[in-house]
């Protein structure tokens, strides 16, 4: 076989393999399509599902099942008419309506009788819904039943179940809307960057293929109970894969464009492009994967889920960008870049400043004033860091989770005006039977407690008042008896109580107290009451446990804060090791890490000021800081890796100053484009009306732009030039004089 024929066979084999790779990835996209709609079925947004097993609220949730036939979540129908009071005839209709509600599938039979407020302006019916009830069917059924009762009083639905429905509705657009917005934004940006109709399509096909593969794997992991998936993680996965896959594609395409100018054949250019780009792409993806996997150390199931889910997404983004993209571009050849096809030109390398005029100007500025540049940019970043102290990342009320209109929020406001804020969402206290009296005395003494009841049999509501609440009821009955004046002398007041036949329910020597707080169950004041109750009750008996909605939120916040202090230092240490191995230096990794951390703190500072004074957000969840750190530091390091691997390559050829400037000029456009793409994809999270996602979207989008435009373009190159060869100590690059 002649050399020419061997070349022809080899060419056919390469193109055949490339076609097989492309078809394989497209097949994955086709298979994964239906999973985009199915994945929400294995997702849960219930906070209690993500609490650590060691949390006190988790233990209480487990114990509650012993006192109930099934697990429930409370829904509160709040009846209120601004024009009149709630009359006795209204209460009769409400009682009849409550009985009718029991027949609805998913509604527990333990519906309480209607309760009228002390001021007579409002009434509530507490409706326990079975955990896992389908909100899309049960809420319309409830409203239809209430409307059909002819009560004639306006009402709204409050309570944890109503807030959960708001969350469900808010996440309703996460499957399709978020993905379409992200893809549309990326497509427009790629059109502007490449000015080619074909390249953006190829890039997005690769990104969608990677996401499809990730969705398939994650769906089956969640369906088999290997991970706990929620709406936030689901949304972040889509954005992360699209953004990362597109970023890695941009880096590869930029290198391929250069190599096409230096090689006659597309195959030779492809080999050279892969050789020059695989290491920074894998290293960049590796830093993100390491950061995400450290989330497995989190106490919260929701954070743990993002670790493997996000890592799977990044791994597939890397594989797609190093297999599908090179194969597709090899098949398309130079035509993929039409109408600006790169031509074979051996003088191409010497014309980089002409081809990148804007970045050549930036490079000239950095070359002329390196010390001034890094001092001024560092000072600006440090000033921005000052705003960090305004960041209120200590949790928000459940009523603030959803942005925009909320029936649950409006209903809760009415509830707070006429009832104790915790009505319908009690705090649960598990106590030994022998410690009931002491525990009730402690509970009643707390200023945040409105009333206390004990779970009982023989009671219409399943509970009976105890302590001060019981005494208040007896005093009310005494007053009513005195008005009638026809009660036989010596008749005890208790005989007229609706709870006269109530007997405390005792399970394994323990009883369940239900404590109504004066403040809304999802408020900071309620969480403070939980802390006081635990502090006062635990000394009585170690087995006493305090749980409920407020306790779940408190334990979640505490776990989130713990995660920040444990996980962030570990991520920093791991990324440092990766950079040391990649750059073969001890100084450069520390410098890069410091610049990225300062950039992150500056981002939080700016975000805090805008959140408080422009967007008027009520606060932030503690996990926003952790998630923001994982994405900004890991992804921010990506851009420094892209730059510094090229700097190291060019310094060997041109010396420190010329090599650094060339690396800055030739990578400036692609890295900035990658930053804009990633910022835009994360900004797309803002279309989901969830406070956490809106804040994370802004933090990551702003932080990525700050990192690409200021840190990577000005701060890092100027520091590299000013420090010189010592930047690369102890590698061989450090053994020549500065500036060589």
C-alpha positions in Angstrom: 0.0 0.0 0.0 1.4 3.4 -1.0 1.9 6.3 1.4 -0.9 8.1 -0.5 -3.4 5.3 -0.2 -2.5 4.8 3.5 -3.2 8.5 4.1 -6.5 8.1 2.3 -7.5 5.1 4.5 -6.4 6.9 7.6 -8.4 10.0 6.6 -11.5 7.9 6.1 -11.1 6.2 9.4 -10.7 9.5 11.2 -13.7 11.1 9.6 -15.7 7.9 10.2 -14.8 7.9 13.9 -15.7 11.6 14.1 -19.1 11.0 12.5 -19.7 8.1 14.9 -18.9 10.4 17.9 -21.2 13.1 16.6 -24.1 10.7 16.0 -23.6 9.1 19.4 -23.8 12.5 21.2 -26.9 13.5 19.2 -28.5 10.2 20.0 -27.9 11.0 23.7 -29.7 14.3 23.2 -32.7 12.5 21.6 -32.9 10.0 24.5 -32.5 12.7 27.1 -35.2 14.9 25.7 -38.1 13.3 27.6 -36.1 13.4 30.8 -36.2 17.2 31.0 -40.0 16.9 31.7 -39.6 13.9 34.0 -36.9 15.0 36.4 -39.2 17.3 38.4 -41.1 14.2 39.4 -38.1 13.0 41.4 -37.5 16.4 42.9 -38.6 17.7 46.4 -38.6 21.2 47.9 -39.6 20.2 51.4 -37.0 21.6 53.8 -37.4 18.7 56.2 -36.1 16.2 53.6 -32.7 18.0 53.5 -32.0 18.4 57.3 -29.1 16.5 58.7 -30.0 13.3 60.6 -28.4 14.8 63.7 -30.6 17.9 63.8 -33.1 18.1 66.7 -35.9 19.0 64.3 -35.2 15.8 62.3 -35.6 13.7 65.5 -38.9 15.5 66.3 -40.2 14.8 62.8 -39.5 11.1 63.3 -41.2 11.0 66.7 -44.3 12.8 65.3 -45.1 9.8 63.2 -45.7 7.8 66.4 -48.4 10.3 67.5 -50.1 10.4 64.1 -51.5 8.0 61.6 -49.6 9.7 58.8 -47.2 12.6 58.1 -49.0 15.9 57.4 -48.3 19.5 56.4 -50.7 22.2 57.7 -52.7 24.4 55.4 -54.6 27.3 57.0 -57.8 28.8 55.4 -58.0 32.4 56.7 -61.5 34.0 56.5 -61.7 37.7 56.8 -64.0 40.5 55.7 -63.0 44.1 56.1 -66.6 45.2 56.2 -67.9 43.1 59.0 -67.1 40.7 61.9 -67.4 36.9 61.8 -70.9 36.1 63.1 -72.2 33.0 64.9 -74.1 32.0 61.8 -70.8 32.3 59.8 -69.1 30.0 62.3 -71.9 27.4 61.8 -71.3 27.5 58.0 -67.5 27.3 58.6 -68.1 24.2 60.8 -70.1 22.5 58.0 -67.5 23.5 55.4 -64.7 21.9 57.6 -66.7 18.7 57.7 -67.0 18.6 53.9 -63.3 19.2 53.4 -62.5 15.8 55.1 -63.9 14.0 52.0 -61.2 15.5 49.7 -58.5 13.0 48.8 -55.2 14.0 50.5 -56.9 15.9 53.4 -56.4 14.4 56.8 -59.6 13.7 58.8 -58.0 15.6 61.8 -59.3 19.0 60.5 -59.8 21.3 63.5 -63.1 23.1 64.1 -63.1 26.7 62.9 -61.5 29.2 65.3 -62.6 32.8 65.6 -60.1 35.5 66.5 -60.5 37.3 69.8 -61.4 40.5 68.0 -64.0 38.7 66.0 -62.6 40.0 62.7 -61.3 36.7 61.3 -61.5 32.9 61.5 -59.3 30.0 60.5 -59.7 26.4 59.7 -56.5 24.3 60.0 -56.4 21.7 57.3 -53.7 19.0 57.6 -52.7 17.7 54.1 -51.0 14.4 53.7 -47.3 14.7 53.1 -46.7 14.3 49.4 -50.3 15.4 48.4 -50.6 16.7 44.8 -51.0 20.4 45.2 -52.2 20.9 41.6 -55.4 18.9 42.3 -55.9 19.3 46.0 -55.9 23.2 46.1 -58.6 23.6 43.4 -60.7 20.9 45.2 -60.4 22.7 48.5 -61.3 26.1 47.0 -64.3 24.6 45.1 -65.6 23.0 48.3 -65.3 26.2 50.3 -66.8 28.3 47.5 -69.7 25.9 47.2 -70.5 26.2 50.9 -71.9 29.7 50.5 -70.1 31.1 53.4 -70.0 34.6 51.9 -66.6 35.6 53.4 -63.5 36.1 51.4 -60.6 33.8 52.3 -57.0 33.1 51.5 -54.8 30.0 52.1 -51.8 30.3 54.4 -49.5 28.0 56.3 -46.5 25.8 55.2 -48.6 23.9 52.6 -49.5 27.2 50.9 -45.9 28.4 50.9 -44.9 25.0 49.5 -47.4 25.4 46.7 -45.9 28.9 45.9 -42.5 27.3 45.7 -43.9 24.5 43.4 -45.5 27.1 41.1 -42.3 29.2 41.1 -40.2 26.2 40.1 -42.8 25.2 37.5 -40.8 27.0 34.7 -37.5 25.5 35.6 -37.7 22.6 33.2 -38.3 24.5 30.0 -38.3 28.3 30.5 -34.9 28.4 32.2 -33.3 26.3 29.6 -34.8 28.2 26.6 -33.8 31.5 28.1 -30.2 30.3 28.7 -29.9 28.8 25.2 -31.3 31.9 23.6 -28.9 34.2 25.5 -25.9 32.1 24.7 -26.8 31.8 21.0 -27.0 35.6 20.6 -23.7 36.0 22.4 -22.0 33.4 20.2 -23.4 35.0 17.0 -21.8 38.3 18.1 -18.5 36.7 19.1 -18.1 34.5 16.0 -20.2 36.3 13.4 -20.9 32.9 12.0 -24.3 31.1 11.8 -22.9 27.6 12.0 -20.4 27.7 14.9 -23.0 28.8 17.6 -25.3 25.9 16.5 -22.4 23.4 16.8 -21.4 24.7 20.2 -25.0 24.6 21.6 -25.5 21.1 20.2 -22.5 20.0 22.3 -23.8 21.8 25.4 -27.3 20.3 25.0 -25.8 16.9 24.5 -23.8 17.2 27.7 -26.8 18.4 29.6 -29.0 15.6 28.2 -26.5 13.0 29.4 -26.3 14.6 32.8 -30.1 14.8 33.2 -30.5 11.1 32.3 -27.9 10.1 34.9 -29.2 12.4 37.6 -32.8 11.3 37.0 -32.0 7.7 37.6 -29.8 8.5 40.7 -32.7 10.5 42.2 -35.3 7.9 41.3 -33.3 5.2 43.0 -32.8 7.3 46.2 -29.0 7.8 45.7 -29.4 11.6 45.8 -32.0 14.0 47.1 -32.9 16.5 44.4 -34.6 19.8 44.7 -35.7 22.6 42.4 -32.6 24.8 43.1 -30.2 22.0 42.3 -32.1 21.1 39.2 -32.0 24.7 37.9 -28.3 25.1 38.7 -27.5 21.9 36.9 -28.9 23.3 33.6 -27.1 26.6 33.9 -23.9 25.1 35.0 -23.6 22.5 32.2 -24.7 25.0 29.5 -22.3 27.7 30.8 -19.3 25.4 31.4 -19.6 23.4 28.2 -19.9 26.6 26.2 -16.8 28.1 28.0 -14.7 25.1 27.3 -15.9 25.1 23.7 -14.9 28.7 23.3 -11.4 27.9 24.5 -11.0 25.0 22.1 -12.4 26.9 19.2 -10.0 29.8 19.8 -7.0 27.5 19.8 -8.3 25.6 16.7 -8.6 28.9 14.9 -5.0 29.7 15.6 -3.9 26.2 14.6 -5.8 26.3 11.3 -3.7 29.3 10.3 -0.5 27.3 11.1 -1.5 23.9 9.5 -2.6 23.0 6.0 -5.1 20.2 7.0 -8.0 20.4 9.4 -6.8 17.1 11.1 -3.3 18.5 11.9 -4.9 21.6 13.3 -7.3 19.6 15.3 -4.5 17.5 16.8 -2.6 20.7 17.7 -5.7 22.4 19.2 -6.5 19.3 21.3 -2.9 19.2 22.5 -2.9 22.8 23.5 -6.3 23.0 25.1 -7.1 19.7 26.8 -4.9 20.4 29.8 -6.4 23.8 30.8 -9.9 22.5 30.0 -9.5 19.4 32.2 -7.7 21.5 34.9 -10.4 24.2 34.9 -13.2 21.6 35.0 -11.3 19.7 37.7 -11.3 22.8 40.0 -15.0 23.1 39.7 -15.5 19.3 40.3 -13.3 19.4 43.4 -15.2 22.4 44.8 -18.6 20.7 44.1 -17.5 17.4 45.6 -16.6 19.1 48.9 -20.3 19.9 49.2 -20.7 16.2 50.1 -19.3 17.2 53.5 -22.3 19.4 54.0 -24.8 18.7 56.8 -27.7 19.6 54.4 -29.1 17.1 51.9 -29.8 19.9 49.4 -26.1 21.0 49.4 -24.9 17.4 49.3 -27.1 16.8 46.2 -25.4 19.6 44.3 -22.0 18.0 44.8 -22.5 14.9 42.7 -25.1 16.4 40.5 -22.9 19.4 39.5 -19.8 17.2 39.2 -21.6 14.9 36.8 -22.6 17.9 34.7 -19.1 19.3 34.6 -17.5 15.9 33.7 -19.9 15.6 30.8 -19.3 19.2 29.7 -15.5 18.4 29.6 -16.1 15.2 27.7 -18.4 16.9 25.2 -16.1 19.8 24.5 -13.1 17.4 23.9 -15.0 14.8 21.8 -18.2 16.1 20.2 -16.8 19.5 19.4 -13.5 18.5 17.8 -15.3 15.7 15.9 -18.0 18.1 14.6 -15.5 20.8 13.7 -13.3 18.2 11.9 -16.2 17.1 9.8 -17.2 20.7 9.1 -13.7 21.9 8.4 -12.9 25.5 7.8 -16.5 25.9 6.6 -17.7 26.0 10.2 -16.1 29.5 10.5 -17.9 30.8 7.5 -17.9 33.6 6.4 -14.6 34.3 8.3 -12.7 31.2 7.4 -9.2 31.0 8.9 -6.6 30.6 6.1 -3.3 28.8 6.2 -0.7 31.6 6.9 2.7 31.0 8.5 3.1 34.7 9.3 -0.1 34.4 11.4 1.8 34.2 14.7 3.5 37.5 14.2 0.3 39.3 13.5 -1.5 38.6 16.8 -1.5 42.3 17.7 -3.2 43.3 14.4 -5.8 40.6 14.9 -6.6 41.6 18.5 -6.3 45.4 18.4 -8.3 46.1 21.6 -6.4 43.6 23.7 -3.2 44.8 22.2 -4.0 48.2 23.6 -4.8 46.7 27.0 -1.5 44.8 26.9 0.4 47.9 26.0 -1.1 49.7 29.0 -0.3 46.9 31.4 3.3 46.6 30.0 3.9 50.4 30.5 2.4 50.7 34.1 2.4 47.2 35.7 2.9 48.3 39.3 0.4 51.1 39.1 -2.2 48.8 37.5 -2.1 46.2 40.2 -2.0 48.7 43.0 -5.0 50.6 41.7 -7.1 47.5 40.8 -6.3 46.0 44.2 -7.3 49.1 46.0 -10.6 49.3 44.1 -11.4 45.6 44.9 -10.5 46.1 48.6 -12.9 49.2 48.8 -15.6 47.0 47.3 -15.0 44.4 49.9 -16.1 46.8 52.6 -19.7 46.3 51.6 -19.4 42.6 52.8 -20.2 43.7 56.3 -23.7 44.8 55.2 -24.5 41.3 53.9 -27.5 39.9 55.8 -27.0 36.2 55.1 -28.7 34.9 58.3 -31.8 33.4 56.7 -35.1 34.8 55.5 -38.7 34.1 56.4 -40.4 31.4 54.4 -42.9 34.0 53.1 -40.0 35.8 51.4 -38.7 32.7 49.5 -40.9 33.5 46.5 -40.6 36.9 44.7 -43.7 38.7 43.3 -47.3 38.0 44.3 -48.0 35.4 46.9 -51.4 34.3 48.2 -49.7 32.5 51.1 -47.8 35.7 52.1 -51.0 37.9 51.9 -52.9 35.3 54.0 -50.1 35.1 56.5 -50.3 38.9 57.0 -54.0 38.7 57.8 -53.3 35.8 60.1 -50.7 37.8 62.0 -53.1 40.7 62.4 -55.8 38.7 64.1 -54.2 35.6 65.6 -50.9 34.7 67.2 -48.4 34.5 64.3 -47.7 30.8 64.8 -51.4 29.7 64.6 -51.7 26.5 62.6 -48.0 26.0 62.4 -47.2 24.8 66.0 -43.8 24.2 67.5 -43.7 20.6 68.7 -42.1 19.6 72.0 -41.5 15.9 72.8 -41.3 15.5 76.6 -41.3 12.5 79.1 -44.7 12.1 80.7 -43.1 12.7 84.1 -41.8 16.1 83.0 -44.9 17.5 81.5 -45.8 19.9 84.3 -42.3 21.3 84.6 -42.0 21.6 80.8 -45.3 23.4 80.5 -44.3 25.9 83.3 -41.0 26.7 81.4 -42.9 27.0 78.0 -45.6 29.3 79.4 -42.9 31.6 80.9 -41.4 32.4 77.5 -42.7 35.7 76.0 -42.7 34.2 72.5 -45.4 31.6 73.4 -49.1 32.3 72.9 -50.6 29.0 74.0 -49.8 25.4 74.7 -51.8 22.2 74.1 -51.1 18.5 74.6 -51.9 15.8 72.1 -54.8 13.9 73.4 -57.5 11.3 72.7 -61.2 12.1 73.3 -60.8 15.6 72.0 -62.6 17.1 68.9 -59.3 18.7 67.7 -57.0 16.0 68.9 -55.4 18.3 71.5 -56.3 19.7 74.9 -55.2 23.0 76.4 -52.7 22.8 79.2 -51.0 25.1 81.6 -51.9 28.8 81.2 -54.0 28.0 78.1 -56.2 25.6 80.2 -56.6 28.1 82.9 -57.6 30.8 80.4 -60.3 28.5 79.0 -61.6 27.7 82.5 -61.9 31.4 83.3 -63.8 32.0 80.1 -66.2 29.2 80.9 -66.6 30.5 84.5 -67.6 33.9 83.1 -70.1 32.3 80.7 -71.6 30.2 83.6 -71.9 33.3 85.8 -73.9 35.0 83.0 -76.4 32.2 82.8 -76.8 31.9 86.6 -78.9 28.7 86.3 -76.1 26.2 86.9 -76.6 23.9 90.0 -74.3 24.9 92.9 -71.2 22.9 93.2 -71.0 21.8 89.6 -67.3 21.9 88.5 -66.4 24.3 85.7 -64.4 21.5 83.9 -67.6 19.6 83.3 -68.6 22.2 80.7 -65.3 22.1 78.9 -65.3 20.6 75.4 -62.0 18.8 76.5 -63.5 17.2 79.6 -63.0 13.7 78.1 -59.5 14.4 76.7 -56.7 12.1 77.8 -53.1 12.8 77.1 -51.7 10.5 74.4 -48.6 8.7 75.7 -46.2 6.8 73.4 -43.2 5.0 74.8 -43.4 7.2 77.9 -43.4 10.4 75.9 -46.1 13.0 75.2 -46.4 15.6 72.5 -46.9 19.3 73.3 -48.1 21.7 70.6 -46.9 25.2 71.2 -48.4 28.2 69.3 -45.9 31.0 69.1 -46.8 34.7 69.1 -44.7 35.3 65.9 -45.1 33.8 62.5 -43.5 30.4 62.3 -41.1 31.4 59.5 -39.8 34.6 61.2 -36.5 35.4 62.9 -38.4 36.1 66.1 -39.9 32.6 66.1 -36.5 31.1 65.6 -35.2 33.1 68.6 -38.0 31.6 70.6 -36.9 28.1 69.5 -33.4 28.8 70.9 -34.8 30.0 74.2 -37.1 27.0 74.6 -34.3 24.6 73.8 -32.0 26.3 76.2 -34.6 26.2 79.0 -36.0 22.7 78.4 -32.9 20.7 77.8 -31.6 21.0 81.4 -34.9 19.4 82.6 -34.3 16.2 80.6 -31.9 15.3 77.8 -34.7 13.5 75.9 -36.8 16.7 75.5 -36.8 17.8 71.9 -38.1 20.9 70.2 -39.2 20.8 66.6 -41.7 22.1 64.0 -41.5 24.6 61.1 -39.6 27.2 63.1 -37.1 24.6 64.4 -36.6 23.2 60.9 -35.7 26.6 59.6 -33.4 27.3 62.5 -31.5 24.0 62.2 -31.2 24.5 58.5 -29.6 27.9 59.0 -27.2 26.6 61.6 -26.2 23.8 59.3 -25.6 26.2 56.4 -23.4 28.4 58.6 -21.4 25.4 59.7 -20.9 24.3 56.1 -19.4 27.7 55.2 -16.8 27.5 57.9 -15.9 23.8 57.1 -16.1 23.6 53.3 -14.7 26.9 52.1 -11.2 26.4 53.6 -11.1 22.8 52.2 -12.0 24.1 48.7 -9.2 26.7 48.9 -6.7 24.1 50.0 -7.7 21.7 47.2 -7.6 24.3 44.5 -4.2 25.4 45.6 -2.9 21.9 45.2 -4.4 21.7 41.7 -2.7 25.0 40.7 0.6 23.9 42.1 0.6 20.7 40.0 -0.6 22.5 36.9 1.7 25.5 37.0 4.6 23.7 38.7 5.0 26.7 41.0 4.3 27.6 44.6 4.2 31.4 44.3 1.8 31.7 41.2 -0.9 29.5 42.8 -1.0 31.6 46.0 -1.1 34.9 44.0 -3.9 33.6 41.8 -5.9 32.3 44.7 -5.6 35.6 46.6 -6.8 37.6 43.6 -9.8 35.3 43.2 -10.7 35.4 46.9 -10.4 39.2 46.9 -12.6 39.3 43.8 -15.2 37.1 45.5 -15.2 39.3 48.6 -15.6 42.4 46.5 -18.5 40.7 44.7 -20.2 40.0 48.0 -19.6 43.6 49.1 -21.2 45.1 45.9 -24.0 42.5 46.1 -24.8 43.4 49.7 -25.1 47.1 49.0 -27.4 46.4 46.0 -29.5 43.8 47.8 -30.1 46.1 50.7 -30.5 49.5 49.1 -31.6 48.9 45.4 -33.4 45.5 45.2 -34.7 45.9 48.8 -34.3 42.2 49.5 -35.2 41.2 53.1 -32.0 39.2 53.6 -30.3 36.1 52.2 -30.0 32.4 52.9 -26.6 31.5 54.4 -26.1 28.9 51.6 -26.1 31.7 49.0 -22.6 32.6 50.3 -21.4 29.0 50.0 -22.9 28.4 46.6 -21.5 31.7 45.4 -18.1 30.8 46.7 -18.1 27.4 45.0 -19.0 28.8 41.6 -17.1 32.1 41.7 -13.8 30.8 43.1 -13.8 27.5 41.1 -15.0 29.2 37.9 -12.9 32.3 38.5 -9.8 30.2 38.8 -10.8 28.7 35.5 -10.1 32.0 33.7 -6.7 32.3 35.5 -5.9 28.8 34.5 -6.7 29.6 30.8 -4.5 32.7 31.0 -1.6 31.4 33.1 -1.1 28.1 31.2 -0.7 30.2 28.1 1.6 32.7 29.9 3.8 29.8 31.0 3.9 28.5 27.4 4.8 32.0 26.0 7.4 32.9 28.7 9.5 29.9 27.5 9.6 31.5 24.0 9.6 35.2 24.6 10.5 36.0 28.2 8.3 37.3 31.1 7.1 40.6 29.8 6.6 39.8 26.1 5.3 36.3 26.9 2.8 37.6 29.5 1.6 40.3 27.1 1.1 38.0 24.2 -0.8 35.5 26.4 -3.0 38.4 27.5 -3.6 39.6 24.0 -4.4 36.2 22.4 -6.6 34.9 25.2 -8.3 38.2 26.1 -11.1 37.9 23.6 -11.9 34.3 24.2 -11.7 34.5 28.0 -13.9 37.6 28.1 -16.4 36.0 25.8 -16.4 32.9 28.0 -17.0 35.2 31.0 -19.9 37.0 29.3 -21.4 33.6 28.3 -21.2 32.2 31.9 -22.4 35.4 33.4 -25.4 35.5 31.0 -26.3 31.8 31.7 -26.3 32.3 35.4 -28.2 35.6 35.0 -30.9 33.5 33.4 -31.6 32.0 36.8 -33.3 35.3 37.5 -36.3 34.2 35.4 -37.3 31.9 38.2 -39.0 34.0 40.9 -37.1 32.5 43.8 -35.1 34.8 46.1 -32.2 32.4 46.5 -31.8 31.9 42.8 -32.2 35.6 42.0 -29.4 36.4 44.5 -27.1 33.6 43.3 -27.7 34.7 39.7 -26.5 38.2 40.5 -23.6 37.2 42.6 -22.2 34.8 40.0 -22.9 36.9 37.0 -21.4 40.1 38.5 -18.5 38.1 40.0 -17.6 36.4 36.7 -17.6 39.7 34.9 -15.5 41.3 37.6 -13.1 38.5 37.4 -12.7 38.4 33.6 -12.6 42.2 33.0 -10.6 43.4 36.0 -8.8 40.5 37.7 -7.8 38.4 34.7 -7.3 41.3 32.3 -5.4 43.8 34.5 -4.5 42.5 38.0 -3.0 39.1 37.2 -1.0 40.2 34.2 0.4 43.2 35.9 1.4 41.2 39.0 3.0 38.6 36.8 5.1 41.2 35.1 6.0 43.1 38.3 7.0 39.9 40.2 8.7 38.5 37.2 10.6 35.2 37.2 10.1 34.6 41.0 6.4 34.2 40.2 7.3 30.7 38.9 9.5 29.6 41.8 10.7 26.9 42.2 10.3 25.7 38.6 13.0 26.3 35.9 11.2 29.5 34.7 12.3 31.2 38.0 16.0 30.6 37.4 16.5 33.6 35.0 16.6 37.2 35.8 13.3 39.2 36.0 12.1 40.5 32.6 13.9 37.9 30.5 
